[in-house]
Amino acid sequence: MASPEGQNLVDRISSCTSDVFPPHPFRALEETPFEQVRAVIFGQDPYHTPGKACGLAFSVPAGEKLPPSLKNIFKVMAASNEIRRTRGDLSDWAAAGVLLLNTILTVEAGKPLAHAGWGWETLTDRLVAQLSSGRNGLVFFLWGKPAQRLRPMIDERRHLVLASSHPSPLSATRGDDAFMKSDCFHKANAWLEARGEAPIDWMGAAQHPVLF
């Protein structure tokens, strides 16, 4: 952020006349430090509705209604767990080593992708490259074309890449790589266990799932 590009980004955000979300753009990096990352889930930019964006991709604050994409994420989890998660606060994933990283870290109220091309992509691209080169055995979830743009930056000899369409209702069931058929959470844990590592607890210790 001390670079000229970073300073320009800070200045542009400071000059916004609309509300900017989330209040803590770097929360994902703070809650899941570099050495603790086990998996990375990429979002595009934060929710642009007041009260939804919390600094973790796809996550919403406790008590908030589940957005459509998050509902589909939980449906895919339920397909292999036979239970459905109901809590949209994904801070337990962050604590478990899942980096919930939007590639654009801020947005303006009611203006999706308002800060696209402002400089956040430079930062997040470098974060991906550093995770790829500096760590081993990570799982990268690439949902949708914007996330799949990052694939060339990931060394697939060292990491697992799980690519599919985006969980949005507009694309979740489309194509040969449909998200709803991806079984991505089961595949991630199977790969980790095959490496002798503990699986990720996607349900969360504090979660009380319901049968359906």
PyMOL commands that set and color helices and strands:
alter all, ss='L'
color gray80, all
select helices_A, chain A and resi 4-14+27-31+34-36+68-81+91-95+120-134+145-148+151-153+179-181+184-194
alter helices_A, ss='H'
color red, helices_A
select strands_A, chain A and resi 20-21+39-43+98-102+107-108+139-143+160-164
alter strands_A, ss='S'
color yellow, strands_A
deselect
rebuild
show_as cartoon
